[in-house]
Amino acid sequence: MRWLLSMALLAAGARADSVLVLPFANLTAASDLDWIGVSVSQEIIEALTAQGIRVLDADEREEAYRRLSLRPYARLTRASVIKMAEAVDASQVLYGEFELIPGENPEVSRGTLRMSARLLDVHQMQRGPEISEAGAAEELARVQTRLAWRALHSLTPPTTPPLEEFTQARPAVAVNAIESYIRGLLAATEEQRHRLFTQAARLDPSYSPPCFQLGRLHWEKKDHRLAAEWLTRVQPSDPHYLEASFLLGVCRYYMADYDGAEQAFAVVTGALPLIEAVNNLGAAQSRRNLPAALESFRKALEADPADPDYHFNTGFALWKAGRFTAAADRFRAVLDRNPEDTLATLMLGRCLKEAGPRPGDPRSQGLERLKLNYEERAYRELKAALAKEAPRDNPLQ
């Protein structure tokens, strides 16, 4: 895991090539269908992000609209698209439009949904070929998934999975559930978001994204029990599955379900070598008094020796094992980085006195330090950047 030491430096380079995905323009006369344009762009954003492509977030996009006084969902000229890219320093822009052609019998079908997109390379001033998809409005999920695959393939053809594999990993979802979910993303208040996400989850119980968002909402309020209930419903096929597992691990840890927390963090570390997840895995193992905790803490420390928490956790595990001299070195390292850390000072004193854990002493238990930030996006961007530079010798594979 030594490659992680250079992540902060390399990630800056990975961000240089960024893609701005705009909400698709609504060519119908019905503004209440604007959400479809957001849904299509959201599907594309998640597909690109999962492949490590740096996609600018919604806040950056909305700021560009505001600064240029442009209206979202409107059809933009090529000049406006370029201005949007320049406003957020994007190297490429993916934009498109959709229309709904009414069916002959509205009782049978709402009509045919057609959508198309183009990719504009801002630096080369070249516009790629148009990609398009069409299908029944009731099959919105399928249509936008196929378009997302085409968009991904236009950016990274060598690493794009086959279309069949891509679509199988994204099950069809009821249109009304998608609508509620997207409206939840666009909602202005937490109360509205909660109501719309709950409605989306009720309309299609197998639909993961609203479950993840509800889990996040409760996690942010530190309601770990409710958060865990929603996060456990996130499916492995969901783009947010690993983040949901990470948050679930945190919830279970604070609920004193350390076995469950270990399992959740192991899901993450088994897929991605994220330092925070490795550290938290060690914390859960430490609470269970497992010898594996020391190895997990050491891996986190090796990956980022600048973080005092990783020194503390390693020192704490060594202290519990009665290895006082080695533990003292770690607590000194904590104090070198943060002289005001009173707990590290206390633990260093215990090491110097060779005073080990005392059963039943609360001051000797539960001192592990957990990490709450989740950095999968940075990892995937770095991996993609290195794969592009050295596809035959990629240390992240």
KOLDRENPA-385973 format. One line per 3 residues: number of its first residue (from 1); their letters; for each residue y, x, z of N, C-alpha, C. Coordinates in steps of 0.05 Angstrom, whole numbers. Layout:
BEGIN
NUM> A> Y:X:Z:Y:X:Z:Y:X:Z  ...
END
This chain:
BEGIN
1> MRW> -24:16:0:0:0:0:25:17:0  23:42:-5:47:60:-5:67:52:-26  58:40:-47:77:32:-68:98:13:-57
4> LLS> 93:-2:-36:112:-21:-25:137:-7:-14  134:19:-8:157:33:3:181:33:-17  174:33:-42:196:34:-62:203:6:-73
7> MAL> 194:-15:-60:199:-41:-71:229:-48:-72  244:-41:-51:272:-48:-50:287:-36:-73  280:-11:-80:294:2:-102:285:-9:-129
10> LAA> 260:-13:-132:250:-21:-158:256:-51:-164  258:-67:-143:264:-95:-147:291:-99:-160  310:-81:-153:336:-83:-165:335:-80:-196
13> GAR> 317:-62:-204:314:-58:-233:300:-82:-246  281:-94:-231:267:-117:-242:285:-140:-247  307:-142:-231:325:-165:-234:343:-162:-259
16> ADS> 344:-139:-271:362:-134:-294:355:-154:-316  330:-158:-322:321:-177:-343:316:-204:-330  336:-222:-332:333:-248:-320:336:-270:-340
19> VLV> 323:-292:-334:323:-315:-351:337:-339:-338  355:-351:-352:369:-375:-343:356:-399:-357  344:-417:-341:332:-441:-352:350:-465:-346
22> LPF> 360:-478:-366:379:-500:-363:364:-527:-362  375:-546:-348:364:-573:-349:365:-583:-378  344:-596:-387:343:-604:-415:364:-627:-419
25> ANL> 377:-626:-442:397:-646:-448:384:-673:-454  397:-693:-444:387:-721:-447:400:-733:-472  384:-737:-493:395:-747:-518:394:-778:-519
28> TAA> 384:-790:-498:384:-819:-497:411:-829:-486  415:-855:-487:440:-866:-477:437:-874:-447  414:-868:-436:409:-876:-408:412:-853:-389
31> SDL> 433:-852:-374:437:-830:-355:417:-829:-333  404:-852:-328:384:-853:-306:359:-838:-313  358:-827:-338:335:-811:-346:341:-781:-345
34> DWI> 365:-774:-335:372:-746:-332:351:-730:-317  338:-743:-298:318:-729:-281:295:-717:-298  290:-729:-322:269:-718:-339:276:-690:-348
37> GVS> 301:-686:-355:310:-660:-363:307:-639:-341  312:-648:-317:308:-629:-294:278:-624:-290  262:-644:-293:233:-641:-289:222:-621:-308
40> VSQ> 229:-623:-334:219:-604:-354:228:-576:-347  253:-572:-341:263:-545:-334:249:-534:-309  244:-552:-289:231:-543:-265:203:-534:-270
43> EII> 188:-548:-288:161:-540:-295:161:-513:-308  181:-508:-326:183:-482:-339:190:-460:-320  209:-466:-301:217:-446:-281:193:-437:-265
46> EAL> 177:-456:-256:154:-449:-239:133:-433:-255  129:-439:-280:110:-425:-297:120:-396:-301  145:-392:-306:156:-365:-310:156:-349:-285
49> TAQ> 164:-362:-263:164:-348:-237:137:-338:-229  116:-355:-234:89:-347:-226:80:-323:-241  92:-317:-264:84:-294:-280:102:-270:-274
52> GIR> 120:-272:-254:137:-250:-246:162:-248:-262  169:-268:-278:193:-267:-293:217:-275:-275  237:-259:-275:260:-264:-258:276:-288:-270
55> VLD> 276:-310:-255:290:-335:-263:312:-340:-244  336:-344:-254:359:-349:-237:356:-376:-223  365:-378:-198:360:-402:-182:380:-424:-188
58> ADE> 375:-447:-177:392:-471:-183:421:-467:-174  425:-453:-151:452:-449:-142:469:-433:-161  456:-412:-172:471:-396:-192:477:-412:-217
61> REE> 458:-428:-225:461:-445:-249:484:-465:-245  483:-479:-221:504:-499:-216:531:-486:-214  533:-462:-204:558:-448:-202:569:-442:-230
64> AYR> 552:-435:-249:560:-430:-276:571:-456:-289  557:-478:-285:567:-504:-295:595:-510:-284  599:-505:-258:624:-511:-245:647:-493:-256
67> RLS> 641:-468:-258:662:-449:-267:670:-454:-296  651:-463:-312:657:-468:-341:665:-497:-346  665:-513:-326:671:-542:-328:653:-555:-349
70> LRP> 628:-549:-348:608:-561:-366:592:-582:-351  584:-602:-365:569:-624:-353:539:-620:-356  524:-620:-334:495:-617:-336:484:-641:-352
73> YAR> 461:-636:-365:446:-656:-381:459:-662:-408  483:-650:-413:496:-654:-439:485:-633:-458  486:-640:-484:478:-622:-505:499:-600:-508
76> LTR> 491:-574:-505:510:-552:-505:510:-539:-532  533:-529:-540:535:-513:-564:524:-485:-559  518:-470:-580:508:-443:-576:528:-426:-561
79> ASV> 554:-430:-567:575:-415:-553:575:-421:-523  571:-446:-516:571:-454:-488:546:-442:-474  524:-441:-487:500:-429:-476:504:-400:-470
82> IKM> 517:-386:-489:523:-357:-485:542:-354:-461  562:-371:-459:581:-369:-437:566:-373:-410  548:-392:-410:532:-397:-386:517:-371:-378
85> AEA> 504:-359:-397:489:-334:-392:507:-312:-382  530:-309:-394:548:-288:-385:559:-293:-357  562:-319:-350:573:-325:-324:554:-317:-301
88> VDA> 528:-317:-307:508:-310:-286:494:-284:-292  503:-270:-313:492:-245:-321:462:-247:-328  455:-268:-343:427:-271:-352:424:-257:-379
91> SQV> 400:-246:-383:395:-232:-408:383:-252:-429  371:-273:-419:360:-293:-437:364:-321:-426  367:-340:-444:371:-368:-436:351:-386:-450
94> LYG> 338:-403:-435:321:-423:-447:333:-450:-443  338:-464:-464:352:-490:-462:338:-509:-482  342:-534:-478:329:-553:-496:340:-581:-492
97> EFE> 325:-600:-503:333:-628:-502:309:-646:-503  313:-671:-496:291:-690:-498:302:-717:-507  285:-733:-518:292:-760:-526:268:-778:-521
100> LIP> 274:-803:-517:253:-823:-512:255:-844:-534  235:-846:-551:234:-865:-573:219:-890:-563  233:-912:-560:219:-936:-549:195:-944:-565
103> GEN> 175:-954:-552:151:-964:-565:154:-992:-575  137:-1001:-592:138:-1027:-603:132:-1049:-582  116:-1042:-563:109:-1061:-542:114:-1048:-514
106> PEV> 137:-1053:-502:145:-1041:-476:125:-1046:-454  110:-1068:-457:90:-1075:-436:66:-1056:-437  62:-1044:-460:40:-1025:-463:48:-996:-458
109> SRG> 72:-989:-469:82:-962:-466:112:-961:-466  123:-943:-450:152:-940:-450:162:-926:-475  144:-915:-491:152:-902:-515:141:-873:-517
112> TLR> 152:-859:-537:144:-831:-541:166:-812:-532  157:-793:-517:176:-773:-506:174:-748:-523  197:-739:-533:198:-715:-550:216:-695:-536
115> MSA> 208:-670:-535:224:-649:-523:221:-624:-539  243:-609:-540:243:-583:-555:260:-563:-540  255:-538:-545:270:-517:-531:273:-492:-549
118> RLL> 292:-476:-542:297:-450:-555:303:-429:-535  295:-404:-541:301:-382:-524:322:-364:-538  344:-359:-524:366:-343:-536:367:-316:-521
121> DVH> 364:-295:-536:367:-267:-526:397:-261:-527  410:-259:-504:439:-256:-503:447:-228:-512  432:-208:-505:439:-180:-513:436:-176:-543
124> QMQ> 415:-187:-555:411:-184:-584:424:-206:-600  434:-226:-586:447:-249:-600:427:-261:-620  402:-263:-612:382:-274:-629:370:-299:-616
127> RGP> 367:-320:-632:355:-344:-622:326:-346:-632  308:-350:-614:280:-352:-622:273:-378:-636  249:-381:-646:241:-406:-659:240:-429:-640
130> EIS> 243:-452:-650:242:-476:-634:213:-482:-625  209:-489:-600:183:-498:-591:186:-527:-583  166:-543:-588:169:-571:-583:142:-583:-575
133> EAG> 143:-606:-562:120:-622:-554:128:-651:-554  108:-668:-557:113:-697:-556:88:-711:-545  93:-735:-534:71:-751:-523:81:-776:-511
136> AAE> 63:-793:-502:71:-817:-489:87:-812:-464  107:-828:-459:124:-824:-436:108:-824:-410  86:-839:-410:69:-840:-386:54:-814:-382
139> ELA> 54:-797:-402:41:-771:-400:61:-748:-397  83:-754:-383:104:-734:-380:92:-707:-369  75:-709:-349:64:-685:-336:50:-667:-357
142> RVQ> 34:-679:-374:19:-664:-394:38:-652:-415  58:-668:-424:76:-659:-444:93:-635:-435  104:-637:-411:121:-616:-401:104:-591:-393
145> TRL> 79:-595:-386:62:-572:-380:56:-556:-406  51:-571:-427:46:-557:-453:71:-542:-462  94:-554:-459:119:-541:-467:124:-516:-449
148> AWR> 118:-518:-423:121:-495:-406:103:-472:-415  79:-479:-423:61:-458:-433:73:-444:-458  84:-460:-476:96:-449:-500:120:-431:-493
151> ALH> 135:-439:-474:158:-423:-465:149:-397:-454  128:-398:-437:117:-374:-425:106:-355:-446  92:-367:-465:80:-351:-486:101:-338:-504
154> SLT> 124:-350:-507:145:-338:-523:157:-314:-509  155:-313:-483:167:-291:-467:147:-269:-462  122:-276:-455:102:-256:-448:75:-263:-461
157> PPT> 74:-261:-488:49:-268:-501:24:-253:-492  25:-227:-485:0:-213:-478:-11:-223:-451  5:-232:-433:-5:-239:-406:-7:-269:-402
160> TPP> 1:-285:-421:0:-314:-418:-29:-323:-419  -38:-339:-400:-66:-348:-401:-70:-368:-424  -95:-372:-432:-100:-392:-453:-89:-420:-445
163> LEE> -81:-435:-465:-70:-461:-460:-88:-479:-443  -114:-479:-450:-133:-496:-435:-134:-488:-406  -135:-462:-401:-135:-453:-373:-110:-461:-358
166> FTQ> -87:-458:-372:-61:-464:-360:-59:-493:-353  -67:-511:-371:-65:-540:-366:-85:-549:-345  -109:-538:-345:-128:-546:-325:-119:-540:-296
169> ARP> -103:-519:-293:-93:-512:-267:-70:-530:-258  -61:-547:-276:-39:-565:-270:-47:-594:-276  -59:-607:-257:-70:-634:-261:-48:-654:-268
172> AVA> -55:-675:-283:-36:-696:-290:-26:-710:-265  -1:-719:-266:12:-732:-243:25:-758:-253  25:-778:-236:38:-803:-243:68:-799:-247
175> VNA> 78:-812:-268:107:-808:-275:125:-816:-252  119:-838:-239:137:-847:-217:137:-828:-193  114:-813:-190:113:-793:-168:131:-769:-176
178> IES> 129:-761:-201:146:-739:-211:176:-746:-208  183:-771:-216:210:-780:-214:220:-778:-185  205:-788:-166:213:-788:-138:216:-759:-128
181> YIR> 198:-742:-137:200:-714:-128:225:-700:-139  230:-704:-165:254:-691:-177:279:-702:-165  280:-728:-161:304:-740:-148:307:-729:-119
184> GLL> 285:-723:-107:286:-711:-80:298:-683:-81  291:-667:-102:303:-641:-105:333:-642:-110  342:-664:-123:370:-667:-129:386:-682:-107
187> AAT> 372:-692:-88:385:-708:-67:405:-691:-51  426:-705:-42:448:-691:-28:443:-687:2  427:-704:14:423:-703:43:393:-698:50
190> EEQ> 389:-688:73:361:-683:82:346:-710:85  360:-730:94:348:-756:98:338:-767:71  354:-764:50:346:-773:23:323:-757:13
193> RHR> 324:-731:17:302:-714:7:276:-721:21  277:-726:47:253:-733:62:241:-759:51  258:-779:47:249:-805:38:237:-803:10
196> LFT> 250:-789:-8:240:-787:-35:215:-770:-38  213:-748:-22:189:-732:-23:165:-748:-11  170:-763:10:149:-779:23:140:-800:3
199> QAA> 158:-812:-11:151:-832:-31:134:-820:-53  142:-796:-62:127:-782:-84:98:-776:-74  95:-767:-50:69:-761:-39:52:-786:-36
202> RLD> 65:-808:-30:50:-834:-27:42:-844:-54  59:-841:-74:53:-852:-101:29:-837:-114  27:-811:-108:5:-795:-119:-4:-775:-97
205> PSY> -24:-783:-81:-32:-766:-58:-42:-739:-66  -50:-735:-91:-60:-709:-100:-37:-691:-110  -13:-701:-110:10:-686:-120:21:-667:-98
208> SPP> 18:-641:-103:24:-621:-82:54:-616:-77  70:-613:-98:98:-605:-93:113:-620:-72  112:-647:-70:126:-660:-49:115:-654:-21
211> CFQ> 89:-649:-20:76:-641:6:88:-614:15  91:-596:-4:103:-570:3:131:-573:13  147:-589:-1:175:-593:7:177:-607:34
214> LGR> 160:-626:40:160:-639:66:152:-619:88  132:-602:81:124:-582:100:147:-563:106  162:-556:86:186:-538:89:207:-551:107
217> LHW> 212:-577:101:232:-591:117:226:-592:146  201:-598:153:192:-598:181:191:-570:193  183:-550:177:182:-523:186:210:-513:194
220> EKK> 230:-520:178:257:-511:183:268:-524:209  257:-547:216:265:-561:241:248:-552:264  229:-533:259:211:-523:279:192:-544:290
223> DHR> 187:-565:274:167:-585:280:141:-575:268  128:-556:282:105:-543:270:81:-561:266  77:-580:283:54:-598:280:56:-614:254
226> LAA> 79:-627:250:83:-643:225:83:-625:200  96:-602:203:97:-583:180:69:-576:172  52:-570:192:24:-561:186:9:-584:172
229> EWL> 13:-608:180:0:-631:168:6:-633:138  31:-629:131:38:-630:102:29:-605:87  32:-582:99:25:-557:86:-4:-555:79
232> TRV> -21:-567:96:-50:-566:91:-57:-582:66  -39:-599:57:-45:-616:33:-37:-602:7  -25:-579:9:-17:-564:-16:-42:-552:-28
235> QPS> -46:-558:-54:-70:-549:-68:-69:-521:-77  -92:-507:-80:-92:-479:-90:-79:-477:-118  -80:-498:-134:-68:-497:-160:-38:-499:-160
238> DPH> -26:-506:-137:3:-509:-135:16:-482:-136  39:-478:-151:53:-453:-151:62:-443:-124  65:-462:-105:75:-455:-79:52:-452:-58
241> YLE> 27:-450:-68:5:-450:-50:5:-427:-30  11:-403:-40:11:-380:-22:34:-381:-2  57:-391:-10:79:-394:9:72:-415:30
244> ASF> 59:-437:20:50:-458:39:30:-446:59  12:-429:50:-7:-417:68:7:-399:89  27:-384:80:42:-367:98:56:-384:119
247> LLG> 70:-405:111:84:-422:130:64:-437:148  41:-444:137:20:-457:153:10:-437:175  7:-412:167:-1:-392:187:19:-390:209
250> VCR> 45:-390:203:66:-389:224:64:-413:242  61:-437:230:58:-461:246:35:-460:265  12:-452:254:-12:-451:271:-9:-430:293
253> YYM> 5:-408:287:9:-387:307:25:-399:330  47:-413:324:64:-424:345:51:-447:359  30:-458:347:14:-480:360:-9:-468:376
256> ADY> -10:-441:377:-31:-427:392:-59:-430:379  -59:-438:353:-84:-439:338:-87:-412:323  -94:-391:338:-94:-364:326:-116:-360:306
259> DGA> -139:-373:309:-160:-371:290:-150:-384:263  -138:-407:265:-128:-420:241:-105:-404:228  -88:-392:245:-67:-375:235:-78:-351:220
262> EQA> -99:-339:231:-111:-316:218:-122:-324:190  -135:-347:189:-146:-356:164:-124:-361:143  -102:-373:152:-80:-379:133:-67:-353:123
265> FAV> -62:-334:140:-50:-309:131:-69:-293:114  -96:-295:120:-115:-281:103:-116:-292:75  -110:-318:71:-108:-329:44:-86:-314:28
268> VTG> -64:-309:41:-42:-295:28:-49:-266:23  -58:-252:43:-63:-223:40:-87:-218:20  -104:-238:18:-126:-235:-1:-117:-237:-30
271> ALP> -93:-249:-34:-82:-252:-62:-59:-233:-67  -43:-228:-47:-19:-211:-51:-16:-192:-27  -10:-167:-31:-6:-148:-8:22:-150:3
274> LIE> 29:-174:13:56:-178:24:57:-166:53  77:-150:58:78:-136:84:80:-156:106  97:-177:103:101:-196:125:75:-211:131
277> AVN> 60:-217:111:34:-231:116:14:-213:129  14:-188:121:-4:-168:134:3:-165:164  29:-163:170:38:-161:197:29:-186:213
280> NLG> 34:-209:202:28:-234:216:-2:-238:220  -18:-228:200:-47:-228:203:-54:-212:228  -42:-188:230:-47:-171:254:-39:-185:280
283> AAQ> -17:-200:279:-8:-214:303:-29:-235:312  -39:-250:292:-59:-270:299:-85:-257:309  -92:-235:297:-116:-220:306:-112:-209:333
286> SRR> -88:-199:339:-81:-188:365:-84:-210:387  -74:-234:381:-76:-256:400:-105:-263:406  -123:-256:387:-151:-261:391:-166:-236:402
289> NLP> -150:-216:408:-160:-191:418:-181:-178:399  -176:-180:374:-194:-168:354:-185:-140:347  -204:-121:346:-197:-93:339:-183:-90:312
292> AAL> -188:-109:294:-176:-108:267:-146:-110:268  -135:-119:290:-106:-122:292:-92:-96:288  -102:-74:300:-89:-48:297:-88:-39:269
295> ESF> -109:-43:253:-109:-35:225:-89:-51:209  -87:-77:215:-67:-93:201:-39:-84:207  -33:-78:232:-7:-69:239:-1:-42:226
298> RKA> -21:-25:225:-17:2:213:-11:-1:183  -24:-20:170:-18:-24:141:11:-33:137  20:-51:154:48:-60:152:67:-37:157
301> LEA> 61:-21:177:78:2:184:78:23:162  56:28:150:54:47:128:71:37:104  71:11:100:86:-1:77:116:0:82
304> DPA> 124:-3:107:153:-3:112:159:9:140  160:36:141:164:50:166:192:47:177  210:35:161:238:32:171:241:8:189
307> DPD> 221:-10:189:223:-35:204:214:-30:233  231:-34:253:223:-29:281:201:-48:291  200:-72:280:180:-91:289:152:-81:283
310> YHF> 148:-67:260:122:-57:254:114:-34:272  133:-18:280:128:3:300:120:-10:327  135:-31:334:130:-44:360:102:-55:360
313> NTG> 95:-70:339:68:-83:339:46:-63:340  49:-41:325:29:-20:325:27:-7:353  50:-2:365:50:8:392:38:-11:412
316> FAL> 43:-36:409:31:-56:427:1:-56:425  -10:-55:400:-39:-55:397:-51:-29:408  -37:-7:405:-47:18:417:-47:17:447
319> WKA> -26:6:458:-23:3:487:-46:-15:498  -52:-37:484:-73:-54:493:-100:-40:493  -103:-21:474:-128:-5:472:-129:18:491
322> GRF> -107:22:507:-107:44:527:-99:71:515  -89:71:491:-81:96:477:-51:100:482  -44:108:507:-17:108:516:1:129:502
325> TAA> -9:152:496:8:173:483:16:164:455  -4:154:440:2:144:412:21:120:413  16:102:433:33:79:436:62:87:442
328> ADR> 65:107:460:92:116:468:107:126:443  93:139:425:107:149:401:118:126:384  103:104:383:112:81:368:136:68:381
331> FRA> 136:65:408:158:53:421:183:71:420  179:96:420:202:115:416:214:110:388  196:106:368:206:101:341:222:75:340
334> VLD> 214:55:355:229:30:357:257:36:367  258:51:389:284:57:402:302:75:384  289:92:368:305:108:349:320:90:330
337> RNP> 307:68:323:319:49:303:336:28:317  330:21:341:345:1:356:345:8:386  365:24:394:366:33:422:370:10:442
340> EDT> 378:-14:433:383:-36:451:358:-53:455  335:-45:445:311:-60:447:300:-56:476  306:-75:493:298:-73:521:268:-75:525
343> LAT> 255:-91:509:226:-94:512:211:-68:504  221:-55:483:209:-30:475:213:-9:497  236:-10:510:241:9:532:222:4:555
346> LML> 217:-22:561:198:-29:582:170:-20:575  162:-24:550:135:-16:542:132:14:541  153:28:534:152:58:535:147:67:563
349> GRC> 161:55:582:157:62:610:129:57:620  117:35:611:89:30:618:70:51:606  76:59:582:59:80:569:61:106:585
352> LKE> 85:113:592:89:139:607:75:138:634  73:114:646:60:111:672:30:106:668  22:103:642:-6:96:635:-14:71:649
355> AGP> 4:52:649:-1:26:661:-9:6:639  -35:0:638:-45:-17:617:-42:-47:623  -52:-64:605:-51:-93:609:-64:-102:635
358> RPG> -52:-121:647:-63:-133:672:-70:-162:666  -96:-169:670:-104:-197:665:-87:-217:680  -78:-237:665:-62:-258:678:-33:-252:680
361> DPR> -25:-228:672:4:-221:673:18:-230:648  35:-250:648:48:-260:624:66:-240:611  75:-220:627:92:-199:615:77:-180:597
364> SQG> 51:-181:598:34:-164:582:21:-178:559  27:-204:555:14:-219:535:35:-232:516  25:-236:491:42:-250:472:67:-236:464
367> LER> 66:-209:462:90:-194:455:91:-187:425  71:-195:410:71:-189:381:95:-201:368  105:-187:348:129:-196:334:121:-207:306
370> LKL> 129:-232:301:121:-245:276:144:-243:256  137:-244:231:156:-244:209:157:-272:196  181:-283:192:183:-310:182:192:-311:152
373> NYE> 201:-288:141:210:-288:113:186:-283:94  188:-296:72:166:-295:52:177:-285:26  166:-263:15:178:-249:-8:159:-247:-32
376> ERA> 145:-269:-38:126:-268:-61:141:-263:-87  165:-276:-89:180:-273:-114:187:-244:-120  196:-230:-100:203:-202:-105:179:-185:-113
379> YRE> 156:-191:-100:131:-177:-107:124:-182:-137  124:-208:-145:116:-214:-172:135:-202:-193  161:-202:-186:180:-191:-205:175:-161:-208
382> LKA> 170:-148:-186:165:-119:-186:139:-113:-202  118:-129:-197:93:-124:-210:96:-128:-240  111:-149:-248:116:-153:-277:132:-130:-290
385> ALA> 152:-120:-275:168:-99:-285:152:-73:-289  135:-67:-270:119:-43:-272:97:-46:-293  87:-70:-296:67:-75:-317:79:-71:-345
388> KEA> 104:-79:-347:118:-76:-373:123:-46:-379  129:-31:-358:135:-3:-363:110:15:-366  89:7:-351:65:24:-353:40:6:-352
391> PRD> 35:-9:-373:13:-28:-373:-14:-16:-369  -17:10:-375:-44:23:-373:-48:37:-346  -27:38:-330:-29:52:-304:-12:37:-284
394> NPL> -20:13:-278:-4:-4:-261:-15:-2:-232  0:10:-213:-10:13:-186:-12:-14:-171  -1:-35:-182:-2:-61:-167:-27:-77:-175
397> Q> -42:-68:-194:-66:-84:-202:-90:-76:-186
END
